[in-house]
Amino acid sequence: MILTNRLTELVEGNAEPIIEQWKQKIQTALSTTRLSEKEQQFIEREARNLLTHLREWLYFKSRSDIGQRYVLIGGKLFNHGIPLCEAHQALYFLKNLIRGHVCHHSLSTSALDVIHLQNFCDQVNLFFDRANYYLLRGYTENMNKKIKRLWNLKDSDIEQIIYKNSFYQKD
């Protein structure tokens, strides 16, 4: 547990350099170059919040907590006009930078340390898998609302496009 705490502190304490690397990646990757400065600022704020409170998100927040937060973020991403594929890619880049940062700065020859590093990386993967799932749901939920409003569609009409039970429901 001590190493796990050190790994989490390594990320939280280096949030700014990780964010700077992430911003550079977003600005240069072909899959995310269409994000405007305003859109980048929005996702940067969310990423900074995550990195500076990583321990809380990885070890103390429930699946429901993650769901509520990332459904909200997904909805905001839609409302900001951020393409879903670019939001997903930005989240993917952040996960990989966290893992890479920790692996690079925690070189150890101890088998126990390697196990702790793997456990930490597993927790990061699990968190990002859940965050991405709920982000997609929140995005789709707001897209559904807008489609219904713009074209005056009934639930039965919209279910031909976005399937029933596709949206977040509190546990």
N, C-alpha and C positions, 0 to 999 in steps of 0.2 A: 504493500500500500504506500510505503514511503516513496518508492520510485514513481509510482503512478501519480502521486501528488507533485513530485518534481517535474514530471512530464507535463502535467497540466499547468503548473506554474511557468514552465518554459514557454508555453504558448501564450498564456495570459500576459506574461511579462514582456513578450516580444510581439504583441499585437500589432503595433505600428509598422515594424519592418515587414511582417507577414502581409498586412493590408497593402503596403506599397508594392510588394511583389505581385500581389493579386491584382491590383489596379493596372500594373504594367501588363500583366497577362491578358486581362480583359481588353485593354486598349490595342493589343497587338494580335490577338488570336482572330483568325478569320471568322470564327463562329460567334464572336461577340462584338465585333467592331461597329455595329450599328447602334449601340447604346449611346444616347445623348449624355451630355455632362450632367444634366438634372437626374436622369435615370441612374447614372453611375453613382451619383451622390446618395440617392435613396438606398441602393443596395449596399453601398459602402457603410452607411450608418448601421444597417442591419448586421453586416458582417463584423463591424467593430464591436457592437453590442454582444454578439455571440462570442467572439474571441476573448473579450475582457471578462466574460462570465462563464467561460468554458466548463469549469468544474461543476458549477451549478447545473448547466444543461446536460452534461454527461452523466452525472451521478445522483442528482437530487430531484430533477424534474421528472414527472411521470409521463407516460406516453400521451395521456390526455393533455397535460400541460404543453407538450411539444405540438400536439395536434391543434390546440387552440391558437397558439402563437403563429404557427406556420400556415394555417388556413387564413388567418388574418393577413399575413405577409403575402400569400398567394393572391388574395383578393386585391390588395394594394398594388401588386405588380401589374395585374390586369388593368386596374383603374389608371395606372400611370402609363399604360400603353407599352409596357415592356414585353417584347415577344417571349412566349413561354420557353422556347428552345434556348434563348439566350439566358434567361433566368436559371434554367436548369444547368446550363454549361457553367455559369458563374459559380453556382453552388458546388459543382463538381471540381472546378479549379481550386476553390477554397479548401475543400476536403483534402485534395492532394497536396496542397501547400502545407497544411497543418501536419499531415503525416510525414512529408519530406523534411520539414523543419525539425520535427522531433527525432526522426531517424538520424539526421545529419548531426544533431547536437547531443545525442545520447549514445554515442558509440561505446559499447561495453563488450567485454569478453565473457562476462558471467552469464551462465545459462539462465539463472533466475532473473537477471535483468532483461534478457532477451524475451523471456516469457512475459514479464511485466510490460515490455514494449509492445509485444503482440496483443496483449489484453487491452492496452490503451488504444491501439490502432483498431481493434475490434469494436471498442466502445465508440470511437469516432465514426467508423463505418455505420454502425447501428443508428447512431444519432442522425447522420446525414441521410440515411435511407428513410428514416421516419420523417425527417424534416421535408425531404423531397416529396414523399407521398402526400403529406398534408398540404404542401405548397401547391401541388398539382390540383388537389381537390378544391382549395380556396380559389385558385385561378379559374377553374372550370365553373365553380359555383357562381362567381361574378359574371363570367361570360354568359352563362345560362340566363341570369337575370336580365342582362342587357339585350340578349337576343329576344327574350319574351317581350320586353318592353318595346323594343324598336319595331318588331313585326307583329305585335299583338297576338302572340301565340298562346295556345292553351298548353297545359302540362302534357296532354296526350300528343300534341304536335311536337313539342320540344323533345319528348322521349324518343322520337324517331331519329334525332341527331345526337343528343346527349342522354345516355341511358339512365333509367330509373335507378335510384340508390347510388348515384355517382358522387353524391355530395357528402360533405362532412356532417356527421351527427355526433353530438356530444355523447361520450361513453356513460 
